[in-house]
């Protein structure tokens, strides 16, 4: 399996384009909106899973574009908890992959590079 592309914003922050500015990829989508609302059709166990994923994901990782993936992970997590005996290996693998993509495993969290919010310094205006 090929290595996933590093987002342009991360490459830019690392200074990758200083030497070769022609390698900059233009037009990469940027999502600024926070995660969308929980689906209305969720049962109680799915709601608990949704809230847990949202609360435990590293700050700044999940956006509105991830709503569908979080929905899928919530459904799988709720099913795992309510019917473990019939939860297949394929579903375990898919849930583990989704949680990893959300930065919810130690190794994936170590790979994250999230911009820290800028401190409001009252002396910046001077």
VMD Tcl script that builds the backbone (N, CA, C; Angstrom):
set m [mol new atoms 378]
animate dup $m
set s [atomselect $m all]
$s set {name element resname resid chain x y z} {
  {N N UNK 1 A 0.851 -1.181 0.000}
  {CA C UNK 1 A 0.000 0.000 0.000}
  {C C UNK 1 A 0.892 1.237 0.000}
  {N N UNK 2 A 0.553 2.184 -0.805}
  {CA C UNK 2 A 1.349 3.408 -0.923}
  {C C UNK 2 A 1.184 4.280 0.318}
  {N N UNK 3 A 2.224 5.027 0.600}
  {CA C UNK 3 A 2.189 5.949 1.743}
  {C C UNK 3 A 1.257 7.112 1.418}
  {N N UNK 4 A 0.382 7.491 2.359}
  {CA C UNK 4 A -0.532 8.616 2.102}
  {C C UNK 4 A 0.241 9.929 1.917}
  {N N UNK 5 A -0.294 10.796 1.084}
  {CA C UNK 5 A 0.351 12.090 0.832}
  {C C UNK 5 A 0.304 12.954 2.084}
  {N N UNK 6 A 1.396 13.635 2.323}
  {CA C UNK 6 A 1.452 14.595 3.427}
  {C C UNK 6 A 0.728 15.859 2.977}
  {N N UNK 7 A -0.187 16.380 3.789}
  {CA C UNK 7 A -0.908 17.594 3.389}
  {C C UNK 7 A 0.046 18.751 3.100}
  {N N UNK 8 A -0.315 19.576 2.139}
  {CA C UNK 8 A 0.511 20.705 1.725}
  {C C UNK 8 A 0.790 21.654 2.878}
  {N N UNK 9 A -0.183 21.863 3.750}
  {CA C UNK 9 A 0.013 22.773 4.884}
  {C C UNK 9 A 1.137 22.279 5.791}
  {N N UNK 10 A 1.228 20.975 5.973}
  {CA C UNK 10 A 2.288 20.416 6.816}
  {C C UNK 10 A 3.632 20.536 6.118}
  {N N UNK 11 A 3.664 20.249 4.824}
  {CA C UNK 11 A 4.911 20.391 4.072}
  {C C UNK 11 A 5.401 21.835 4.104}
  {N N UNK 12 A 4.477 22.770 3.969}
  {CA C UNK 12 A 4.832 24.186 3.990}
  {C C UNK 12 A 5.394 24.572 5.357}
  {N N UNK 13 A 4.759 24.076 6.426}
  {CA C UNK 13 A 5.243 24.381 7.776}
  {C C UNK 13 A 6.630 23.801 8.024}
  {N N UNK 14 A 6.933 22.690 7.387}
  {CA C UNK 14 A 8.254 22.070 7.529}
  {C C UNK 14 A 9.315 22.775 6.685}
  {N N UNK 15 A 8.875 23.646 5.785}
  {CA C UNK 15 A 9.819 24.354 4.924}
  {C C UNK 15 A 10.210 23.573 3.689}
  {N N UNK 16 A 9.383 22.623 3.286}
  {CA C UNK 16 A 9.710 21.760 2.154}
  {C C UNK 16 A 9.744 22.502 0.822}
  {N N UNK 17 A 9.090 23.645 0.737}
  {CA C UNK 17 A 9.010 24.345 -0.548}
  {C C UNK 17 A 10.052 25.450 -0.687}
  {N N UNK 18 A 10.865 25.661 0.324}
  {CA C UNK 18 A 11.900 26.691 0.209}
  {C C UNK 18 A 12.908 26.342 -0.874}
  {N N UNK 19 A 13.309 25.085 -0.901}
  {CA C UNK 19 A 14.288 24.652 -1.893}
  {C C UNK 19 A 13.644 24.455 -3.261}
  {N N UNK 20 A 12.477 23.834 -3.274}
  {CA C UNK 20 A 11.793 23.518 -4.533}
  {C C UNK 20 A 10.374 24.076 -4.540}
  {N N UNK 21 A 10.204 25.391 -4.731}
  {CA C UNK 21 A 8.851 25.964 -4.680}
  {C C UNK 21 A 7.932 25.438 -5.782}
  {N N UNK 22 A 8.484 24.898 -6.864}
  {CA C UNK 22 A 7.657 24.383 -7.952}
  {C C UNK 22 A 6.905 23.102 -7.553}
  {N N UNK 23 A 7.284 22.499 -6.441}
  {CA C UNK 23 A 6.618 21.283 -5.985}
  {C C UNK 23 A 5.336 21.556 -5.202}
  {N N UNK 24 A 5.057 22.816 -4.923}
  {CA C UNK 24 A 3.861 23.174 -4.161}
  {C C UNK 24 A 2.619 22.729 -4.928}
  {N N UNK 25 A 1.717 22.075 -4.226}
  {CA C UNK 25 A 0.464 21.610 -4.823}
  {C C UNK 25 A -0.617 22.648 -4.533}
  {N N UNK 26 A -1.164 23.222 -5.564}
  {CA C UNK 26 A -2.224 24.207 -5.387}
  {C C UNK 26 A -3.578 23.513 -5.461}
  {N N UNK 27 A -4.545 24.096 -4.837}
  {CA C UNK 27 A -5.910 23.595 -4.926}
  {C C UNK 27 A -6.262 22.495 -3.944}
  {N N UNK 28 A -5.400 22.240 -2.955}
  {CA C UNK 28 A -5.727 21.226 -1.961}
  {C C UNK 28 A -6.869 21.752 -1.102}
  {N N UNK 29 A -7.928 20.953 -0.909}
  {CA C UNK 29 A -9.067 21.441 -0.135}
  {C C UNK 29 A -8.702 21.706 1.315}
  {N N UNK 30 A -9.344 22.718 1.874}
  {CA C UNK 30 A -9.109 23.078 3.271}
  {C C UNK 30 A -10.459 23.213 3.948}
  {N N UNK 31 A -10.641 22.469 5.022}
  {CA C UNK 31 A -11.905 22.490 5.756}
  {C C UNK 31 A -11.667 23.206 7.076}
  {N N UNK 32 A -12.420 24.240 7.324}
  {CA C UNK 32 A -12.254 25.024 8.550}
  {C C UNK 32 A -13.404 24.841 9.527}
  {N N UNK 33 A -14.481 24.239 9.082}
  {CA C UNK 33 A -15.654 24.068 9.938}
  {C C UNK 33 A -15.453 22.900 10.895}
  {N N UNK 34 A -15.956 23.002 12.123}
  {CA C UNK 34 A -15.843 21.897 13.075}
  {C C UNK 34 A -16.738 20.731 12.663}
  {N N UNK 35 A -16.597 19.633 13.354}
  {CA C UNK 35 A -17.375 18.430 13.058}
  {C C UNK 35 A -18.865 18.757 13.047}
  {N N UNK 36 A -19.588 18.131 12.139}
  {CA C UNK 36 A -21.018 18.384 11.998}
  {C C UNK 36 A -21.822 17.784 13.147}
  {N N UNK 37 A -23.113 17.932 13.046}
  {CA C UNK 37 A -24.015 17.455 14.094}
  {C C UNK 37 A -24.158 15.942 14.037}
  {N N UNK 38 A -24.465 15.359 15.182}
  {CA C UNK 38 A -24.707 13.932 15.289}
  {C C UNK 38 A -25.971 13.579 14.492}
  {N N UNK 39 A -25.961 12.467 13.756}
  {CA C UNK 39 A -27.165 12.079 13.012}
  {C C UNK 39 A -28.356 11.877 13.940}
  {N N UNK 40 A -29.513 12.302 13.497}
  {CA C UNK 40 A -30.720 12.217 14.312}
  {C C UNK 40 A -31.243 10.806 14.503}
  {N N UNK 41 A -30.872 9.876 13.629}
  {CA C UNK 41 A -31.403 8.519 13.715}
  {C C UNK 41 A -30.621 7.615 14.670}
  {N N UNK 42 A -29.558 8.108 15.293}
  {CA C UNK 42 A -28.736 7.295 16.189}
  {C C UNK 42 A -29.553 6.786 17.375}
  {N N UNK 43 A -29.316 5.528 17.767}
  {CA C UNK 43 A -29.900 5.035 19.010}
  {C C UNK 43 A -28.991 5.459 20.168}
  {N N UNK 44 A -29.341 5.093 21.382}
  {CA C UNK 44 A -28.619 5.596 22.551}
  {C C UNK 44 A -27.157 5.144 22.582}
  {N N UNK 45 A -26.872 3.898 22.221}
  {CA C UNK 45 A -25.487 3.412 22.259}
  {C C UNK 45 A -24.626 4.089 21.181}
  {N N UNK 46 A -25.214 4.408 20.056}
  {CA C UNK 46 A -24.489 5.116 18.995}
  {C C UNK 46 A -24.209 6.555 19.406}
  {N N UNK 47 A -25.142 7.182 20.113}
  {CA C UNK 47 A -24.920 8.538 20.614}
  {C C UNK 47 A -23.761 8.575 21.602}
  {N N UNK 48 A -23.700 7.569 22.478}
  {CA C UNK 48 A -22.609 7.486 23.453}
  {C C UNK 48 A -21.279 7.336 22.723}
  {N N UNK 49 A -21.238 6.470 21.696}
  {CA C UNK 49 A -20.008 6.259 20.932}
  {C C UNK 49 A -19.592 7.542 20.202}
  {N N UNK 50 A -20.547 8.246 19.601}
  {CA C UNK 50 A -20.262 9.504 18.894}
  {C C UNK 50 A -19.611 10.512 19.842}
  {N N UNK 51 A -20.234 10.699 20.997}
  {CA C UNK 51 A -19.712 11.668 21.959}
  {C C UNK 51 A -18.320 11.272 22.447}
  {N N UNK 52 A -18.108 9.980 22.644}
  {CA C UNK 52 A -16.803 9.509 23.099}
  {C C UNK 52 A -15.738 9.785 22.036}
  {N N UNK 53 A -16.031 9.502 20.789}
  {CA C UNK 53 A -15.059 9.737 19.714}
  {C C UNK 53 A -14.751 11.226 19.596}
  {N N UNK 54 A -15.773 12.059 19.610}
  {CA C UNK 54 A -15.580 13.506 19.491}
  {C C UNK 54 A -14.744 14.032 20.650}
  {N N UNK 55 A -15.029 13.559 21.862}
  {CA C UNK 55 A -14.318 14.049 23.047}
  {C C UNK 55 A -12.890 13.527 23.153}
  {N N UNK 56 A -12.638 12.328 22.647}
  {CA C UNK 56 A -11.323 11.727 22.797}
  {C C UNK 56 A -10.380 11.993 21.636}
  {N N UNK 57 A -10.899 12.427 20.500}
  {CA C UNK 57 A -10.037 12.731 19.358}
  {C C UNK 57 A -9.177 13.953 19.693}
  {N N UNK 58 A -7.929 13.966 19.235}
  {CA C UNK 58 A -7.081 15.130 19.498}
  {C C UNK 58 A -7.708 16.410 18.946}
  {N N UNK 59 A -7.541 17.496 19.685}
  {CA C UNK 59 A -8.115 18.783 19.326}
  {C C UNK 59 A -7.617 19.221 17.943}
  {N N UNK 60 A -8.520 19.646 17.089}
  {CA C UNK 60 A -8.162 20.168 15.785}
  {C C UNK 60 A -8.076 19.135 14.684}
  {N N UNK 61 A -8.341 17.865 14.995}
  {CA C UNK 61 A -8.230 16.821 13.972}
  {C C UNK 61 A -9.530 16.668 13.191}
  {N N UNK 62 A -10.648 16.546 13.886}
  {CA C UNK 62 A -11.926 16.286 13.223}
  {C C UNK 62 A -12.563 17.575 12.724}
  {N N UNK 63 A -12.993 17.544 11.470}
  {CA C UNK 63 A -13.668 18.687 10.861}
  {C C UNK 63 A -15.001 18.222 10.277}
  {N N UNK 64 A -15.723 19.141 9.688}
  {CA C UNK 64 A -17.015 18.821 9.090}
  {C C UNK 64 A -16.879 17.745 8.008}
  {N N UNK 65 A -15.753 17.718 7.334}
  {CA C UNK 65 A -15.541 16.723 6.280}
  {C C UNK 65 A -15.419 15.314 6.842}
  {N N UNK 66 A -15.204 15.172 8.128}
  {CA C UNK 66 A -15.034 13.868 8.758}
  {C C UNK 66 A -16.328 13.332 9.361}
  {N N UNK 67 A -17.422 14.028 9.216}
  {CA C UNK 67 A -18.681 13.643 9.844}
  {C C UNK 67 A -19.097 12.233 9.443}
  {N N UNK 68 A -18.998 11.902 8.176}
  {CA C UNK 68 A -19.385 10.566 7.703}
  {C C UNK 68 A -18.523 9.469 8.295}
  {N N UNK 69 A -17.220 9.704 8.377}
  {CA C UNK 69 A -16.311 8.709 8.939}
  {C C UNK 69 A -16.567 8.525 10.437}
  {N N UNK 70 A -16.846 9.614 11.146}
  {CA C UNK 70 A -17.152 9.510 12.577}
  {C C UNK 70 A -18.491 8.796 12.762}
  {N N UNK 71 A -19.431 9.032 11.857}
  {CA C UNK 71 A -20.717 8.333 11.914}
  {C C UNK 71 A -20.489 6.820 11.771}
  {N N UNK 72 A -19.675 6.421 10.795}
  {CA C UNK 72 A -19.391 5.007 10.587}
  {C C UNK 72 A -18.696 4.401 11.808}
  {N N UNK 73 A -17.713 5.110 12.356}
  {CA C UNK 73 A -16.989 4.618 13.529}
  {C C UNK 73 A -17.925 4.496 14.736}
  {N N UNK 74 A -18.843 5.430 14.884}
  {CA C UNK 74 A -19.787 5.391 16.009}
  {C C UNK 74 A -20.699 4.174 15.909}
  {N N UNK 75 A -21.175 3.899 14.711}
  {CA C UNK 75 A -22.048 2.743 14.505}
  {C C UNK 75 A -21.287 1.452 14.800}
  {N N UNK 76 A -20.056 1.356 14.299}
  {CA C UNK 76 A -19.246 0.162 14.540}
  {C C UNK 76 A -18.914 -0.005 16.025}
  {N N UNK 77 A -18.568 1.087 16.688}
  {CA C UNK 77 A -18.222 1.013 18.107}
  {C C UNK 77 A -19.429 0.584 18.937}
  {N N UNK 78 A -20.595 1.126 18.619}
  {CA C UNK 78 A -21.813 0.744 19.341}
  {C C UNK 78 A -22.146 -0.726 19.093}
  {N N UNK 79 A -21.988 -1.174 17.859}
  {CA C UNK 79 A -22.255 -2.580 17.542}
  {C C UNK 79 A -21.266 -3.490 18.270}
  {N N UNK 80 A -20.008 -3.082 18.332}
  {CA C UNK 80 A -18.987 -3.867 19.030}
  {C C UNK 80 A -19.363 -4.038 20.505}
  {N N UNK 81 A -19.851 -2.967 21.102}
  {CA C UNK 81 A -20.185 -3.007 22.526}
  {C C UNK 81 A -21.464 -3.790 22.819}
  {N N UNK 82 A -22.405 -3.794 21.904}
  {CA C UNK 82 A -23.690 -4.440 22.160}
  {C C UNK 82 A -23.756 -5.879 21.659}
  {N N UNK 83 A -22.928 -6.243 20.676}
  {CA C UNK 83 A -22.999 -7.582 20.092}
  {C C UNK 83 A -21.605 -8.094 19.757}
  {N N UNK 84 A -20.750 -8.167 20.766}
  {CA C UNK 84 A -19.351 -8.556 20.549}
  {C C UNK 84 A -19.234 -9.938 19.893}
  {N N UNK 85 A -20.093 -10.855 20.248}
  {CA C UNK 85 A -20.029 -12.215 19.718}
  {C C UNK 85 A -20.166 -12.289 18.211}
  {N N UNK 86 A -20.901 -11.368 17.618}
  {CA C UNK 86 A -21.107 -11.365 16.161}
  {C C UNK 86 A -20.314 -10.274 15.456}
  {N N UNK 87 A -19.424 -9.621 16.168}
  {CA C UNK 87 A -18.618 -8.541 15.582}
  {C C UNK 87 A -17.439 -9.179 14.841}
  {N N UNK 88 A -17.424 -9.054 13.528}
  {CA C UNK 88 A -16.454 -9.766 12.696}
  {C C UNK 88 A -15.070 -9.124 12.741}
  {N N UNK 89 A -14.086 -9.896 12.328}
  {CA C UNK 89 A -12.705 -9.413 12.270}
  {C C UNK 89 A -12.597 -8.235 11.303}
  {N N UNK 90 A -13.329 -8.277 10.207}
  {CA C UNK 90 A -13.315 -7.167 9.251}
  {C C UNK 90 A -13.805 -5.873 9.862}
  {N N UNK 91 A -14.838 -5.972 10.689}
  {CA C UNK 91 A -15.361 -4.778 11.356}
  {C C UNK 91 A -14.376 -4.256 12.387}
  {N N UNK 92 A -13.697 -5.170 13.088}
  {CA C UNK 92 A -12.677 -4.749 14.055}
  {C C UNK 92 A -11.574 -3.983 13.329}
  {N N UNK 93 A -11.134 -4.517 12.199}
  {CA C UNK 93 A -10.088 -3.854 11.420}
  {C C UNK 93 A -10.516 -2.489 10.913}
  {N N UNK 94 A -11.753 -2.383 10.451}
  {CA C UNK 94 A -12.252 -1.101 9.944}
  {C C UNK 94 A -12.359 -0.073 11.068}
  {N N UNK 95 A -12.850 -0.504 12.228}
  {CA C UNK 95 A -12.958 0.410 13.369}
  {C C UNK 95 A -11.574 0.863 13.817}
  {N N UNK 96 A -10.643 -0.063 13.890}
  {CA C UNK 96 A -9.277 0.281 14.292}
  {C C UNK 96 A -8.657 1.262 13.298}
  {N N UNK 97 A -8.884 1.055 12.003}
  {CA C UNK 97 A -8.342 1.964 10.984}
  {C C UNK 97 A -8.949 3.357 11.116}
  {N N UNK 98 A -10.259 3.427 11.320}
  {CA C UNK 98 A -10.914 4.731 11.468}
  {C C UNK 98 A -10.390 5.475 12.690}
  {N N UNK 99 A -10.302 4.777 13.813}
  {CA C UNK 99 A -9.809 5.431 15.028}
  {C C UNK 99 A -8.363 5.889 14.843}
  {N N UNK 100 A -7.572 5.106 14.130}
  {CA C UNK 100 A -6.202 5.507 13.831}
  {C C UNK 100 A -6.157 6.756 12.971}
  {N N UNK 101 A -7.041 6.834 11.988}
  {CA C UNK 101 A -7.081 8.013 11.129}
  {C C UNK 101 A -7.498 9.255 11.897}
  {N N UNK 102 A -8.224 9.057 12.989}
  {CA C UNK 102 A -8.624 10.194 13.830}
  {C C UNK 102 A -7.545 10.550 14.846}
  {N N UNK 103 A -6.419 9.847 14.805}
  {CA C UNK 103 A -5.339 10.111 15.754}
  {C C UNK 103 A -5.630 9.570 17.141}
  {N N UNK 104 A -6.390 8.490 17.220}
  {CA C UNK 104 A -6.811 7.970 18.513}
  {C C UNK 104 A -6.030 6.730 18.940}
  {N N UNK 105 A -4.883 6.498 18.319}
  {CA C UNK 105 A -3.969 5.454 18.776}
  {C C UNK 105 A -2.625 6.126 19.047}
  {N N UNK 106 A -1.827 5.581 19.941}
  {CA C UNK 106 A -0.563 6.243 20.290}
  {C C UNK 106 A 0.355 6.482 19.098}
  {N N UNK 107 A 0.492 5.500 18.216}
  {CA C UNK 107 A 1.403 5.677 17.085}
  {C C UNK 107 A 0.890 6.723 16.102}
  {N N UNK 108 A -0.406 6.763 15.858}
  {CA C UNK 108 A -0.961 7.761 14.936}
  {C C UNK 108 A -0.933 9.155 15.552}
  {N N UNK 109 A -1.129 9.245 16.859}
  {CA C UNK 109 A -1.075 10.545 17.531}
  {C C UNK 109 A 0.317 11.149 17.421}
  {N N UNK 110 A 1.326 10.291 17.459}
  {CA C UNK 110 A 2.707 10.772 17.355}
  {C C UNK 110 A 2.995 11.352 15.972}
  {N N UNK 111 A 2.245 10.934 14.974}
  {CA C UNK 111 A 2.454 11.423 13.598}
  {C C UNK 111 A 1.715 12.726 13.309}
  {N N UNK 112 A 0.790 13.091 14.177}
  {CA C UNK 112 A 0.003 14.296 13.935}
  {C C UNK 112 A 0.866 15.543 14.047}
  {N N UNK 113 A 0.523 16.512 13.235}
  {CA C UNK 113 A 1.197 17.798 13.269}
  {C C UNK 113 A 0.110 18.858 13.149}
  {N N UNK 114 A -0.386 19.303 14.281}
  {CA C UNK 114 A -1.500 20.251 14.311}
  {C C UNK 114 A -0.971 21.601 14.753}
  {N N UNK 115 A -1.339 22.637 14.015}
  {CA C UNK 115 A -0.901 23.982 14.371}
  {C C UNK 115 A -1.492 24.365 15.723}
  {N N UNK 116 A -0.643 24.878 16.582}
  {CA C UNK 116 A -1.088 25.318 17.902}
  {C C UNK 116 A -1.714 26.701 17.777}
  {N N UNK 117 A -2.768 26.957 18.560}
  {CA C UNK 117 A -3.377 28.278 18.496}
  {C C UNK 117 A -2.385 29.351 18.949}
  {N N UNK 118 A -2.454 30.469 18.278}
  {CA C UNK 118 A -1.547 31.571 18.583}
  {C C UNK 118 A -1.973 32.231 19.894}
  {N N UNK 119 A -1.005 32.451 20.765}
  {CA C UNK 119 A -1.291 33.126 22.031}
  {C C UNK 119 A -1.579 34.594 21.772}
  {N N UNK 120 A -2.562 35.109 22.475}
  {CA C UNK 120 A -2.864 36.533 22.379}
  {C C UNK 120 A -1.895 37.280 23.284}
  {N N UNK 121 A -0.957 37.951 22.686}
  {CA C UNK 121 A 0.032 38.708 23.435}
  {C C UNK 121 A -0.322 40.190 23.313}
  {N N UNK 122 A -0.615 40.863 24.419}
  {CA C UNK 122 A -1.018 42.263 24.344}
  {C C UNK 122 A 0.110 43.172 23.831}
  {N N UNK 123 A 1.340 42.689 23.818}
  {CA C UNK 123 A 2.467 43.512 23.372}
  {C C UNK 123 A 2.760 43.343 21.878}
  {N N UNK 124 A 1.987 42.488 21.178}
  {CA C UNK 124 A 2.201 42.286 19.746}
  {C C UNK 124 A 1.929 43.563 18.939}
  {N N UNK 125 A 1.072 44.427 19.433}
  {CA C UNK 125 A 0.733 45.652 18.700}
  {C C UNK 125 A 1.832 46.708 18.735}
  {N N UNK 126 A 2.767 46.569 19.662}
  {CA C UNK 126 A 3.804 47.588 19.811}
  {C C UNK 126 A 4.933 47.386 18.886}
}
mol reanalyze $m
mol bondsrecalc $m
mol representation Tube
mol addrep $m
